[in-house]
Amino acid sequence: MPQTMTLDEKLAILCKAAAVRQAGNDEEHSRLVRLVPLPPYLAKVAKEKIGVDFLIKGGWNLSEAEAEFGSDWLIN
């Protein structure tokens, strides 16, 4: 099971993402943002409203949603 990311780790990544976006590197910003686990409630809403393909193809970190809903939550 993946190790849980601390709040400090999440904030450090998001601060770096903000800095690279401000420097004009939108691609790196997008990559960094997707490293931070999507909160389970947002993952659930995205699954219902946007679809499973958005989450899978988007490369979102779904580790917290999997921990809360189970490893097969995307297909059920």
C-alpha positions in Angstrom: 0.0 0.0 0.0 1.4 3.4 -0.9 2.6 5.7 1.9 0.3 8.5 2.8 1.6 12.0 1.8 1.8 14.4 4.6 0.2 17.9 4.5 3.7 19.4 4.4 4.7 17.2 1.4 1.5 18.2 -0.4 2.0 21.9 0.3 5.7 21.7 -0.9 4.7 20.2 -4.2 1.9 22.7 -4.7 4.2 25.6 -3.9 6.7 24.3 -6.4 3.8 23.9 -8.9 2.7 27.5 -8.4 6.3 28.7 -8.9 6.8 26.9 -12.2 3.4 28.1 -13.4 4.4 31.6 -12.6 7.6 31.0 -14.6 5.5 30.0 -17.5 5.9 26.2 -17.4 2.3 25.0 -17.6 3.3 21.5 -18.5 5.4 21.0 -15.4 2.7 22.7 -13.3 0.2 20.2 -14.5 2.6 17.3 -13.8 3.3 18.4 -10.3 -0.3 19.1 -9.4 -1.2 15.5 -10.4 1.4 14.2 -7.9 -0.7 15.3 -5.0 -3.4 12.8 -4.1 -6.9 14.0 -5.2 -9.1 14.2 -2.1 -11.5 11.3 -2.1 -14.6 13.5 -2.2 -13.3 15.2 -5.4 -12.3 11.9 -7.0 -15.8 10.6 -6.4 -17.4 13.7 -7.9 -15.0 13.6 -10.9 -15.8 10.0 -11.5 -19.6 10.7 -11.4 -19.6 13.9 -13.3 -16.7 13.7 -15.7 -16.0 10.0 -15.9 -13.5 7.3 -15.2 -11.5 8.0 -18.3 -10.8 11.6 -17.1 -9.2 10.2 -13.9 -7.3 7.4 -15.5 -6.0 9.2 -18.6 -5.3 12.3 -16.7 -2.8 10.6 -14.5 -4.3 11.8 -11.2 -2.9 10.4 -8.0 -5.9 8.5 -6.6 -4.1 6.9 -3.7 -6.4 8.5 -1.0 -9.5 7.6 -2.9 -8.3 4.0 -3.2 -7.6 3.9 0.5 -11.0 5.2 1.3 -13.2 3.5 -1.3 -11.1 0.4 -2.1 -8.8 -0.5 -4.9 -11.7 -1.3 -7.4 -13.7 1.8 -6.8 -13.1 3.2 -10.3 -14.7 0.2 -12.0 -17.6 -0.2 -9.6 
